[in-house]
Amino acid sequence: MEHVQKASQAAIRKTLSYRYYIYAVIAVAYFIIYFHRTSTAAMAPELVAAFNITPTAVGFIGSMYFYAYALGQLPAGILADRWGARKTLSAFVMLAGLGAIFFGQANSYRTVLAARFLVGLGSGFVFVSATRILSDWFKRNEFATYCGILTAIGNIGSLASAAPMIALMAAIGWRGAMTTVGLASMVIAVLLCLIVRNKPYEIGGASIADIENMPVVSTAPLGIGESLKILLGKYNFWTIAVMFFVLYGTIMGFQGLWGGPFLMHVYHLTNAQAGQLLMMIPMGMICGCLMVGIMADRVVKSKKKVAMVGIFGYILTWIPLVFWIDSMPLSFIRVLLLLYGVFGGTFALMSGNLQENVDLRMTGTALGVLNFCAFSGGAIYQQVMAGIIARAPVTDNIIAASGFKSAFAMCLATLVIAWAIYLTQKDIASQ
């Protein structure tokens, strides 16, 4: 359906007010998805004990989420563009909730893997659908800001999956905790179905193009084959994709799984103490995601330039993790993890950086492909780091610091390479 070129003031007001109801319920969904994403780190010791498995096996549980998430990215983009983001969000958040309940009730390692796969698959359809909606309800010069806020809210979910998750497990056990999270996810899925709308015209509102007085353009999505051909032929896409693969891979390798074991084995902290320190990462990311979006939209007015500086800061935070791995005071680690989160929050700009490089009609498909790259990174880095750490000496069930040092050195080296590639991204005006 085409929008009317000249919208009434009443229609404009409808769009500008109702979009915040949509945004609020999507933000709650993103909170719970982030909780799912990083909850394995808090449960790692309990999973080892419950299923008598090795660190490598725990790494596979963590990475199963990311493999499933990555597999869902291209279908998520296609469904968001063609079936509608509202239906896609509702159906797959419901699937993630069911997966979490199955996880909490699992009685074997294979069942845990299958349940975690379902959680990852359901979660994998959320961000692309959410950003598809944002592109239809928010102006282009608002996009990075609201993506940043959304990612910041997601990181509050990561915050809740650390020390609060450990406290919840202490009260009702890891099985009860995951079942509770699964039920909450299903309630959110119902709210998404009731509140979210794909386009402003569905509530009698004005389109963003009308509000911004932009020329009328076709709203029909490009064909899948045509979209992929255009996207994969863009040099800028590959600079963003490589950077996002490594950036998000290292974040999920550390924050999502191996940060807790590193603190417990190298600094001999308890699970609860490690969780409290790791909370500094999402706290920093909340600030970082908010700042980079505002900087990119309102101050520097360049997503690429802000990302370049932010990623460089993130790379610097890995240096102490490699070279001073077992000699840092805990007070220094606390500040380091906070900065890790602040600069790591730069990943919130990757979707906006891509969005400004592609036709609006292929936004969902393009974001799906980009997220496939990012979450493939999350899965692969968790597994590769697990393999490196597994080769380290183990004494009295304590993994030697050398194993973590080697894994972190691999992260640092690949980050430097990816950042160098990202620097070659062409300015949009010169394409």
GUPA-530510 format. One record per residue (C-alpha): residue number from 1; x, y, z; residue in one letter. Coordinates in steps of 0.02 Angstrom, whole numbers. Layout:
BEGIN
+-----+--------+--------+--------+--------+
| num |     xx |     yy |     zz | residu |
+-----+--------+--------+--------+--------+
| NUM |      X |      Y |      Z |      A |
...
+-----+--------+--------+--------+--------+
//
This chain:
BEGIN
+-----+--------+--------+--------+--------+
| num |     xx |     yy |     zz | residu |
+-----+--------+--------+--------+--------+
|   1 |      0 |      0 |      0 |      M |
|   2 |     70 |    170 |    -48 |      E |
|   3 |     64 |    313 |     75 |      H |
|   4 |    -26 |    475 |     38 |      V |
|   5 |     98 |    610 |     -9 |      Q |
|   6 |     25 |    747 |    100 |      K |
|   7 |    -18 |    684 |    272 |      A |
|   8 |   -132 |    773 |    393 |      S |
|   9 |    -67 |    838 |    558 |      Q |
|  10 |   -177 |    712 |    647 |      A |
|  11 |    -97 |    568 |    551 |      A |
|  12 |     77 |    635 |    589 |      I |
|  13 |     36 |    647 |    774 |      R |
|  14 |    -28 |    468 |    772 |      K |
|  15 |    136 |    405 |    701 |      T |
|  16 |    247 |    508 |    814 |      L |
|  17 |    155 |    453 |    971 |      S |
|  18 |    111 |    270 |    935 |      Y |
|  19 |    287 |    226 |    882 |      R |
|  20 |    344 |    239 |   1063 |      Y |
|  21 |    221 |    105 |   1118 |      Y |
|  22 |    294 |     -7 |    984 |      I |
|  23 |    470 |     39 |   1035 |      Y |
|  24 |    435 |      2 |   1219 |      A |
|  25 |    373 |   -176 |   1191 |      V |
|  26 |    514 |   -213 |   1067 |      I |
|  27 |    638 |   -149 |   1197 |      A |
|  28 |    568 |   -271 |   1325 |      V |
|  29 |    586 |   -412 |   1198 |      A |
|  30 |    765 |   -360 |   1164 |      Y |
|  31 |    801 |   -359 |   1350 |      F |
|  32 |    746 |   -540 |   1367 |      I |
|  33 |    841 |   -593 |   1209 |      I |
|  34 |   1003 |   -522 |   1279 |      Y |
|  35 |    969 |   -612 |   1442 |      F |
|  36 |    956 |   -776 |   1346 |      H |
|  37 |   1114 |   -734 |   1248 |      R |
|  38 |   1234 |   -715 |   1395 |      T |
|  39 |   1151 |   -824 |   1527 |      S |
|  40 |   1263 |   -974 |   1489 |      T |
|  41 |   1411 |   -890 |   1573 |      A |
|  42 |   1321 |   -884 |   1740 |      A |
|  43 |   1261 |  -1064 |   1723 |      M |
|  44 |   1427 |  -1138 |   1665 |      A |
|  45 |   1481 |  -1214 |   1833 |      P |
|  46 |   1306 |  -1286 |   1863 |      E |
|  47 |   1301 |  -1361 |   1689 |      L |
|  48 |   1472 |  -1443 |   1714 |      V |
|  49 |   1411 |  -1521 |   1876 |      A |
|  50 |   1237 |  -1570 |   1813 |      A |
|  51 |   1295 |  -1657 |   1654 |      F |
|  52 |   1476 |  -1702 |   1699 |      N |
|  53 |   1546 |  -1613 |   1547 |      I |
|  54 |   1711 |  -1528 |   1500 |      T |
|  55 |   1744 |  -1342 |   1467 |      P |
|  56 |   1742 |  -1379 |   1281 |      T |
|  57 |   1569 |  -1455 |   1298 |      A |
|  58 |   1509 |  -1302 |   1392 |      V |
|  59 |   1580 |  -1196 |   1251 |      G |
|  60 |   1476 |  -1296 |   1129 |      F |
|  61 |   1318 |  -1261 |   1230 |      I |
|  62 |   1358 |  -1075 |   1224 |      G |
|  63 |   1400 |  -1076 |   1039 |      S |
|  64 |   1243 |  -1176 |    995 |      M |
|  65 |   1142 |  -1017 |   1025 |      Y |
|  66 |   1249 |   -921 |    902 |      F |
|  67 |   1247 |  -1056 |    767 |      Y |
|  68 |   1058 |  -1058 |    774 |      A |
|  69 |   1050 |   -868 |    784 |      Y |
|  70 |   1163 |   -852 |    632 |      A |
|  71 |   1059 |   -977 |    532 |      L |
|  72 |    904 |   -874 |    564 |      G |
|  73 |    972 |   -709 |    501 |      Q |
|  74 |    938 |   -718 |    314 |      L |
|  75 |    764 |   -796 |    338 |      P |
|  76 |    731 |   -662 |    470 |      A |
|  77 |    768 |   -525 |    345 |      G |
|  78 |    660 |   -605 |    212 |      I |
|  79 |    515 |   -633 |    332 |      L |
|  80 |    529 |   -457 |    402 |      A |
|  81 |    520 |   -384 |    226 |      D |
|  82 |    385 |   -499 |    158 |      R |
|  83 |    284 |   -583 |    298 |      W |
|  84 |    292 |   -433 |    414 |      G |
|  85 |    400 |   -391 |    564 |      A |
|  86 |    254 |   -402 |    687 |      R |
|  87 |    215 |   -584 |    649 |      K |
|  88 |    399 |   -628 |    641 |      T |
|  89 |    438 |   -550 |    810 |      L |
|  90 |    289 |   -629 |    898 |      S |
|  91 |    314 |   -805 |    830 |      A |
|  92 |    499 |   -817 |    862 |      F |
|  93 |    503 |   -738 |   1035 |      V |
|  94 |    374 |   -871 |   1078 |      M |
|  95 |    493 |  -1003 |   1008 |      L |
|  96 |    636 |   -935 |   1114 |      A |
|  97 |    526 |   -947 |   1268 |      G |
|  98 |    482 |  -1128 |   1231 |      L |
|  99 |    666 |  -1167 |   1205 |      G |
| 100 |    710 |  -1092 |   1375 |      A |
| 101 |    578 |  -1199 |   1460 |      I |
| 102 |    645 |  -1355 |   1375 |      F |
| 103 |    821 |  -1304 |   1430 |      F |
| 104 |    765 |  -1292 |   1610 |      G |
| 105 |    685 |  -1464 |   1603 |      Q |
| 106 |    825 |  -1551 |   1505 |      A |
| 107 |    889 |  -1715 |   1577 |      N |
| 108 |   1033 |  -1746 |   1456 |      S |
| 109 |   1171 |  -1652 |   1369 |      Y |
| 110 |   1093 |  -1681 |   1198 |      R |
| 111 |    927 |  -1610 |   1258 |      T |
| 112 |   1018 |  -1456 |   1324 |      V |
| 113 |   1099 |  -1430 |   1155 |      L |
| 114 |    933 |  -1447 |   1064 |      A |
| 115 |    846 |  -1329 |   1184 |      A |
| 116 |    985 |  -1201 |   1170 |      R |
| 117 |    971 |  -1212 |    981 |      F |
| 118 |    786 |  -1170 |    993 |      L |
| 119 |    823 |  -1021 |   1105 |      V |
| 120 |    953 |   -959 |    981 |      G |
| 121 |    841 |   -985 |    830 |      L |
| 122 |    696 |   -892 |    910 |      G |
| 123 |    810 |   -751 |    968 |      S |
| 124 |    888 |   -739 |    796 |      G |
| 125 |    733 |   -665 |    717 |      F |
| 126 |    714 |   -521 |    840 |      V |
| 127 |    845 |   -388 |    799 |      F |
| 128 |    822 |   -389 |    611 |      V |
| 129 |    632 |   -376 |    630 |      S |
| 130 |    653 |   -239 |    760 |      A |
| 131 |    767 |   -135 |    649 |      T |
| 132 |    649 |   -163 |    502 |      R |
| 133 |    514 |    -81 |    608 |      I |
| 134 |    628 |     60 |    665 |      L |
| 135 |    667 |    102 |    484 |      S |
| 136 |    480 |    123 |    450 |      D |
| 137 |    436 |    219 |    609 |      W |
| 138 |    591 |    328 |    641 |      F |
| 139 |    683 |    455 |    534 |      K |
| 140 |    851 |    413 |    459 |      R |
| 141 |    939 |    539 |    569 |      N |
| 142 |    859 |    456 |    721 |      E |
| 143 |    901 |    277 |    673 |      F |
| 144 |   1072 |    259 |    755 |      A |
| 145 |   1010 |    344 |    914 |      T |
| 146 |    863 |    227 |    936 |      Y |
| 147 |    965 |     74 |    887 |      C |
| 148 |   1090 |    128 |   1020 |      G |
| 149 |    953 |    145 |   1151 |      I |
| 150 |    884 |    -25 |   1101 |      L |
| 151 |   1055 |   -106 |   1118 |      T |
| 152 |   1082 |    -18 |   1284 |      A |
| 153 |    919 |    -93 |   1348 |      I |
| 154 |    977 |   -261 |   1283 |      G |
| 155 |   1134 |   -242 |   1386 |      N |
| 156 |   1028 |   -215 |   1540 |      I |
| 157 |    969 |   -391 |   1499 |      G |
| 158 |   1151 |   -447 |   1498 |      S |
| 159 |   1172 |   -359 |   1665 |      L |
| 160 |   1026 |   -459 |   1733 |      A |
| 161 |   1103 |   -621 |   1668 |      S |
| 162 |   1258 |   -599 |   1777 |      A |
| 163 |   1243 |   -572 |   1966 |      A |
| 164 |   1051 |   -563 |   1968 |      P |
| 165 |   1042 |   -727 |   1873 |      M |
| 166 |   1161 |   -806 |   1997 |      I |
| 167 |   1052 |   -744 |   2140 |      A |
| 168 |    896 |   -814 |   2054 |      L |
| 169 |    983 |   -982 |   2030 |      M |
| 170 |   1031 |   -982 |   2214 |      A |
| 171 |    846 |   -961 |   2257 |      A |
| 172 |    761 |  -1081 |   2135 |      I |
| 173 |    904 |  -1171 |   2046 |      G |
| 174 |    964 |  -1153 |   1868 |      W |
| 175 |    819 |  -1258 |   1804 |      R |
| 176 |    689 |  -1151 |   1890 |      G |
| 177 |    775 |   -992 |   1832 |      A |
| 178 |    773 |  -1044 |   1650 |      M |
| 179 |    592 |  -1102 |   1658 |      T |
| 180 |    543 |   -934 |   1732 |      T |
| 181 |    635 |   -840 |   1595 |      V |
| 182 |    550 |   -948 |   1464 |      G |
| 183 |    376 |   -908 |   1532 |      L |
| 184 |    418 |   -722 |   1535 |      A |
| 185 |    473 |   -733 |   1353 |      S |
| 186 |    306 |   -808 |   1303 |      M |
| 187 |    210 |   -666 |   1388 |      V |
| 188 |    317 |   -540 |   1293 |      I |
| 189 |    277 |   -630 |   1129 |      A |
| 190 |     91 |   -602 |   1160 |      V |
| 191 |    120 |   -417 |   1195 |      L |
| 192 |    217 |   -400 |   1032 |      L |
| 193 |     71 |   -472 |    935 |      C |
| 194 |    -53 |   -356 |   1020 |      L |
| 195 |     43 |   -192 |   1009 |      I |
| 196 |    168 |   -192 |    864 |      V |
| 197 |    114 |   -135 |    691 |      R |
| 198 |    222 |   -148 |    535 |      N |
| 199 |    183 |     19 |    453 |      K |
| 200 |    109 |    184 |    512 |      P |
| 201 |    -37 |    171 |    390 |      Y |
| 202 |   -101 |     21 |    490 |      E |
| 203 |   -155 |    141 |    628 |      I |
| 204 |   -204 |    281 |    510 |      G |
| 205 |    -37 |    368 |    534 |      G |
| 206 |     79 |    458 |    415 |      A |
| 207 |    232 |    374 |    341 |      S |
| 208 |    404 |    437 |    388 |      I |
| 209 |    430 |    487 |    206 |      A |
| 210 |    278 |    601 |    218 |      D |
| 211 |    335 |    674 |    384 |      I |
| 212 |    507 |    713 |    312 |      E |
| 213 |    432 |    774 |    147 |      N |
| 214 |    535 |    647 |     52 |      M |
| 215 |    492 |    601 |   -129 |      P |
| 216 |    373 |    456 |   -152 |      V |
| 217 |    469 |    295 |   -187 |      V |
| 218 |    416 |    116 |   -215 |      S |
| 219 |    389 |     23 |    -52 |      T |
| 220 |    389 |   -150 |   -130 |      A |
| 221 |    541 |   -250 |    -69 |      P |
| 222 |    671 |   -299 |   -197 |      L |
| 223 |    682 |   -482 |   -244 |      G |
| 224 |    793 |   -591 |   -134 |      I |
| 225 |    913 |   -632 |   -274 |      G |
| 226 |    924 |   -451 |   -330 |      E |
| 227 |    950 |   -390 |   -151 |      S |
| 228 |   1089 |   -516 |   -118 |      L |
| 229 |   1175 |   -476 |   -283 |      K |
| 230 |   1176 |   -290 |   -245 |      I |
| 231 |   1230 |   -315 |    -64 |      L |
| 232 |   1370 |   -440 |    -93 |      L |
| 233 |   1439 |   -330 |   -232 |      G |
| 234 |   1462 |   -183 |   -115 |      K |
| 235 |   1639 |   -162 |    -48 |      Y |
| 236 |   1576 |    -64 |    101 |      N |
| 237 |   1467 |   -211 |    153 |      F |
| 238 |   1620 |   -323 |    169 |      W |
| 239 |   1715 |   -197 |    274 |      T |
| 240 |   1568 |   -189 |    394 |      I |
| 241 |   1536 |   -377 |    391 |      A |
| 242 |   1716 |   -425 |    430 |      V |
| 243 |   1725 |   -298 |    571 |      M |
| 244 |   1559 |   -352 |    646 |      F |
| 245 |   1609 |   -537 |    635 |      F |
| 246 |   1766 |   -507 |    738 |      V |
| 247 |   1699 |   -371 |    851 |      L |
| 248 |   1545 |   -467 |    905 |      Y |
| 249 |   1637 |   -632 |    905 |      G |
| 250 |   1764 |   -569 |   1032 |      T |
| 251 |   1629 |   -489 |   1140 |      I |
| 252 |   1528 |   -649 |   1148 |      M |
| 253 |   1684 |   -755 |   1168 |      G |
| 254 |   1733 |   -657 |   1324 |      F |
| 255 |   1573 |   -584 |   1397 |      Q |
| 256 |   1459 |   -722 |   1337 |      G |
| 257 |   1562 |   -870 |   1398 |      L |
| 258 |   1746 |   -864 |   1447 |      W |
| 259 |   1755 |   -706 |   1551 |      G |
| 260 |   1683 |   -794 |   1704 |      G |
| 261 |   1795 |   -947 |   1696 |      P |
| 262 |   1946 |   -833 |   1668 |      F |
| 263 |   1912 |   -737 |   1828 |      L |
| 264 |   1875 |   -896 |   1926 |      M |
| 265 |   2027 |   -996 |   1868 |      H |
| 266 |   2159 |   -860 |   1856 |      V |
| 267 |   2104 |   -749 |   2002 |      Y |
| 268 |   2018 |   -887 |   2104 |      H |
| 269 |   1855 |   -793 |   2123 |      L |
| 270 |   1690 |   -876 |   2162 |      T |
| 271 |   1553 |   -883 |   2031 |      N |
| 272 |   1461 |   -742 |   2120 |      A |
| 273 |   1617 |   -633 |   2132 |      Q |
| 274 |   1657 |   -660 |   1949 |      A |
| 275 |   1477 |   -617 |   1904 |      G |
| 276 |   1488 |   -453 |   1999 |      Q |
| 277 |   1645 |   -404 |   1904 |      L |
| 278 |   1571 |   -455 |   1736 |      L |
| 279 |   1422 |   -343 |   1770 |      M |
| 280 |   1539 |   -199 |   1731 |      M |
| 281 |   1536 |   -247 |   1546 |      I |
| 282 |   1349 |   -224 |   1515 |      P |
| 283 |   1351 |    -70 |   1627 |      M |
| 284 |   1484 |      4 |   1514 |      G |
| 285 |   1391 |    -52 |   1358 |      M |
| 286 |   1233 |     34 |   1415 |      I |
| 287 |   1329 |    198 |   1417 |      C |
| 288 |   1429 |    157 |   1260 |      G |
| 289 |   1278 |    110 |   1153 |      C |
| 290 |   1188 |    269 |   1201 |      L |
| 291 |   1340 |    380 |   1170 |      M |
| 292 |   1389 |    311 |   1000 |      V |
| 293 |   1213 |    328 |    931 |      G |
| 294 |   1198 |    509 |    986 |      I |
| 295 |   1374 |    550 |    927 |      M |
| 296 |   1341 |    472 |    756 |      A |
| 297 |   1171 |    554 |    728 |      D |
| 298 |   1191 |    724 |    810 |      R |
| 299 |   1374 |    771 |    838 |      V |
| 300 |   1496 |    693 |    715 |      V |
| 301 |   1355 |    643 |    596 |      K |
| 302 |   1455 |    497 |    532 |      S |
| 303 |   1429 |    318 |    591 |      K |
| 304 |   1592 |    262 |    512 |      K |
| 305 |   1701 |    392 |    599 |      K |
| 306 |   1625 |    361 |    770 |      V |
| 307 |   1643 |    173 |    745 |      A |
| 308 |   1826 |    189 |    695 |      M |
| 309 |   1870 |    278 |    857 |      V |
| 310 |   1761 |    168 |    967 |      G |
| 311 |   1831 |      6 |    899 |      I |
| 312 |   2008 |     70 |    923 |      F |
| 313 |   1968 |    101 |   1106 |      G |
| 314 |   1895 |    -74 |   1119 |      Y |
| 315 |   2055 |   -149 |   1047 |      I |
| 316 |   2157 |    -59 |   1179 |      L |
| 317 |   2059 |   -143 |   1319 |      T |
| 318 |   2120 |   -314 |   1258 |      W |
| 319 |   2303 |   -269 |   1284 |      I |
| 320 |   2303 |   -291 |   1474 |      P |
| 321 |   2203 |   -452 |   1455 |      L |
| 322 |   2346 |   -522 |   1352 |      V |
| 323 |   2503 |   -449 |   1427 |      F |
| 324 |   2455 |   -430 |   1611 |      W |
| 325 |   2333 |   -574 |   1617 |      I |
| 326 |   2375 |   -639 |   1792 |      D |
| 327 |   2447 |   -484 |   1875 |      S |
| 328 |   2307 |   -355 |   1871 |      M |
| 329 |   2232 |   -289 |   2035 |      P |
| 330 |   2046 |   -325 |   2047 |      L |
| 331 |   2012 |   -138 |   2057 |      S |
| 332 |   2100 |   -117 |   1889 |      F |
| 333 |   2002 |   -262 |   1814 |      I |
| 334 |   1840 |   -179 |   1869 |      R |
| 335 |   1885 |    -18 |   1776 |      V |
| 336 |   1952 |   -115 |   1627 |      L |
| 337 |   1791 |   -213 |   1607 |      L |
| 338 |   1690 |    -53 |   1619 |      L |
| 339 |   1793 |     24 |   1478 |      L |
| 340 |   1781 |   -140 |   1381 |      Y |
| 341 |   1593 |   -120 |   1387 |      G |
| 342 |   1593 |     66 |   1344 |      V |
| 343 |   1700 |     43 |   1188 |      F |
| 344 |   1625 |   -126 |   1146 |      G |
| 345 |   1457 |    -38 |   1134 |      G |
| 346 |   1518 |     29 |    967 |      T |
| 347 |   1445 |   -128 |    888 |      F |
| 348 |   1276 |    -42 |    901 |      A |
| 349 |   1329 |     66 |    753 |      L |
| 350 |   1360 |    -78 |    633 |      M |
| 351 |   1178 |    -95 |    580 |      S |
| 352 |   1160 |     92 |    555 |      G |
| 353 |   1323 |     96 |    457 |      N |
| 354 |   1253 |    -36 |    340 |      L |
| 355 |   1080 |     42 |    331 |      Q |
| 356 |   1150 |    204 |    261 |      E |
| 357 |   1239 |    103 |    125 |      N |
| 358 |   1087 |      8 |     58 |      V |
| 359 |    919 |     39 |    -23 |      D |
| 360 |    779 |     51 |    106 |      L |
| 361 |    681 |    -83 |     12 |      R |
| 362 |    813 |   -214 |     53 |      M |
| 363 |    846 |   -161 |    233 |      T |
| 364 |    780 |   -321 |    312 |      G |
| 365 |    876 |   -437 |    197 |      T |
| 366 |   1037 |   -335 |    214 |      A |
| 367 |   1027 |   -331 |    403 |      L |
| 368 |    992 |   -517 |    404 |      G |
| 369 |   1151 |   -553 |    307 |      V |
| 370 |   1252 |   -436 |    418 |      L |
| 371 |   1186 |   -516 |    576 |      N |
| 372 |   1226 |   -687 |    505 |      F |
| 373 |   1407 |   -631 |    496 |      C |
| 374 |   1404 |   -560 |    673 |      A |
| 375 |   1326 |   -711 |    757 |      F |
| 376 |   1431 |   -832 |    658 |      S |
| 377 |   1573 |   -738 |    742 |      G |
| 378 |   1492 |   -764 |    912 |      G |
| 379 |   1479 |   -952 |    884 |      A |
| 380 |   1651 |   -975 |    806 |      I |
| 381 |   1746 |   -871 |    932 |      Y |
| 382 |   1668 |   -963 |   1079 |      Q |
| 383 |   1717 |  -1129 |   1003 |      Q |
| 384 |   1892 |  -1077 |    947 |      V |
| 385 |   1928 |  -1001 |   1117 |      M |
| 386 |   1865 |  -1160 |   1199 |      A |
| 387 |   1983 |  -1264 |   1093 |      G |
| 388 |   2131 |  -1153 |   1137 |      I |
| 389 |   2091 |  -1152 |   1323 |      I |
| 390 |   2064 |  -1340 |   1324 |      A |
| 391 |   2247 |  -1367 |   1276 |      R |
| 392 |   2310 |  -1276 |   1431 |      A |
| 393 |   2379 |  -1372 |   1581 |      P |
| 394 |   2252 |  -1411 |   1719 |      V |
| 395 |   2306 |  -1431 |   1900 |      T |
| 396 |   2180 |  -1473 |   2037 |      D |
| 397 |   2040 |  -1428 |   1914 |      N |
| 398 |   2117 |  -1255 |   1887 |      I |
| 399 |   2152 |  -1206 |   1706 |      I |
| 400 |   2322 |  -1121 |   1686 |      A |
| 401 |   2324 |   -936 |   1641 |      A |
| 402 |   2423 |   -978 |   1484 |      S |
| 403 |   2268 |  -1052 |   1404 |      G |
| 404 |   2168 |   -893 |   1426 |      F |
| 405 |   2318 |   -788 |   1372 |      K |
| 406 |   2329 |   -881 |   1206 |      S |
| 407 |   2142 |   -865 |   1174 |      A |
| 408 |   2143 |   -679 |   1213 |      F |
| 409 |   2297 |   -651 |   1104 |      A |
| 410 |   2203 |   -729 |    958 |      M |
| 411 |   2059 |   -606 |    990 |      C |
| 412 |   2176 |   -457 |    995 |      L |
| 413 |   2266 |   -504 |    834 |      A |
| 414 |   2106 |   -531 |    734 |      T |
| 415 |   2032 |   -369 |    800 |      L |
| 416 |   2181 |   -270 |    735 |      V |
| 417 |   2166 |   -351 |    563 |      I |
| 418 |   1978 |   -321 |    552 |      A |
| 419 |   1997 |   -139 |    607 |      W |
| 420 |   2128 |   -110 |    472 |      A |
| 421 |   2005 |   -176 |    343 |      I |
| 422 |   1865 |    -68 |    414 |      Y |
| 423 |   1972 |     88 |    392 |      L |
| 424 |   1967 |     61 |    203 |      T |
| 425 |   1777 |     85 |    196 |      Q |
| 426 |   1733 |    214 |     64 |      K |
| 427 |   1636 |    370 |    107 |      D |
| 428 |   1456 |    359 |     50 |      I |
| 429 |   1469 |    515 |    -59 |      A |
| 430 |   1614 |    440 |   -156 |      S |
| 431 |   1528 |    276 |   -200 |      Q |
+-----+--------+--------+--------+--------+
//
